[in-house]
Amino acid sequence: MLDKIRYRGPDGEGVYTRDGIGLGHVRLAIQDLSDLAAQPMVSHDGRYVLTYNGEIYNVRDLQRDLRESGVKLKSTGDTEALLEYIALFGVERTLAKIEGMFAFGLWDNHEKTLTLARDRHGIKPLYYKVGSNDDIYFASEMKSLVSSCPEPDMCTLDATILGFGGTWGEPTIFRDIKHVLAGEILVFGKNGKRKQSIFSSIYDFVDAGIDKDLRNLSRREATQRVLNDLKNSIDLHLISDAPVGVLISGGVDSSLIAAMASKIYPNLKLFHANVVDDSELQAARQLAKTLDLDFEFISISDQDVIDRLPVVTYHYEMPLLYIDGSCVPFYMVSELVAKAGVKVVLTGEGSDEYFLGYPYMVTRPYIRACQRVARLFQRLVHRLPAVGNLLWPDREADPANQLSNLMSRYVLQEIRSETNQRLSFIRNFNERDSRIMCIDGVAENLRTLLHRNDRLAMAWGVESRFPFLGHALASTAVNLPRRFKVHKTLHSPCWHHLLLCDKWIIRKIAEHYLPRELAYRRKYGFRCRFYNRMIVDKKLFYKGFLSQYYGLSKKAYDYLFETTPKKFLARLLCSEIWGQLFPLGLKVGQVSENLRRYVTFEQK
């Protein structure tokens, strides 16, 4: 099991075994680089054993509390602090105290129980399965839990091909393997007995009292509050005994993180993925020059993407569908970071979700107004006997739409129902809708970005950190009124959203740290649109995974390639790569050879 994820922890390994339990760990040394912080770690009283992945950012608070309680710590790292805090105060009180990202397994030698827990945002991954004899297996990646040719979960795979970014609930893309959910505690006792609880969720940030306080703030006061929260979060996220850098895209979020972090950590290194012919390299260079920091970038071509799709899919463990082609650039820039000797990188993920940075979030009130008019006309058309639905079909009633909900197990509906219930105290429709978009963005889109960042950075022994997900900052952001996030303007470079400026409060803060053209640079995104230029020979699919999965003949593939848009063919390609690697059990090199033989690009 450890061999399959050794790249996540190249600095050491350990195994703990006793009757009924075996715990393993591969170590990425970041806090306390000495052997005193090695894992699995046994508490000083011998009761608890911990194997843990992540970082506790407020570790100094935990260490202070422990010393005041008479506990003598041997190391300066967060592993011992987490373990001894649990030993002294219990799991639930500890999880309420700590700020950080984590996934851990805790064995209690007295009670003979295994506790699995995961941070509130689900930054660090954790999976488990129950064996035939009620044995419990758990790991940071699914490949440690599957056989050489694992059976896929059909509903999840189909939902993924339809466009879902994976799964939100317990099921995964592999049959019988489950997620430990974000903010969840699972306790396994004898005979497979399981106790499940949620210690924290994104919904817990919704607070009518904070909402009321923020509504009464002026723009200057609100900006200062967000600035203070962001400063504190960046300060916490810089804790490390290993070198720290920042991944910069050229956009305002990562640029602001780099600028603010450089005030605290002067030796930061900046890294950039330069997608050839589709890049923000010029903006990234401008930032590095402004901050006078070391800057490295790696260029990614179409052929680089094809060459690395199989190995990136192997690490990602799912078809690379939802986040388009950004995974390969992220994988390659993480390699660059590792070769530079940097183990920790700060990133700007979370800002778009919490502060409404995506175009659809900014324009949705206007789009919804148009949709209301359209629905009115649709109801009028549907009054025509027999022909109404033929002229204007009701998509919600379409069986294909219902099947899509069924395959995704209605988790999105559950998320939105919970969100509406928590926000029921907000009467203004547009105000409530802006909070819904924020929470939906964190629960849906951000989840896939965190998965990408963890898997593809840890493939090179690099840890990604996310200052925009700091607890106080996230609490403020969820409750922040829309007027502080989206601002009407006639003179900003961001006016491309119908004269609206997205992430206004973040850009306002950035004015004090960045040149104005960077602070108000329009969102470009981590683009890699090689799919548009790709030519796929249908022979790649003959006798492949999808032909077996769907029972397709050569004639069926002929029809598929004659009638299917390129974007959907790209989805099938990514699914085929995943299927060849996992259910069919081919090696990465074999799949790479197949791609080189059957995939080419249009001439530019």
Summary of the structure (lengths in Angstrom):
residues: 604
radius of gyration: 24.7
end to end distance: 44.9
largest distance: 80.4
contacts: 1997
relative contact order: 0.11
helix: 49%
strand: 16%
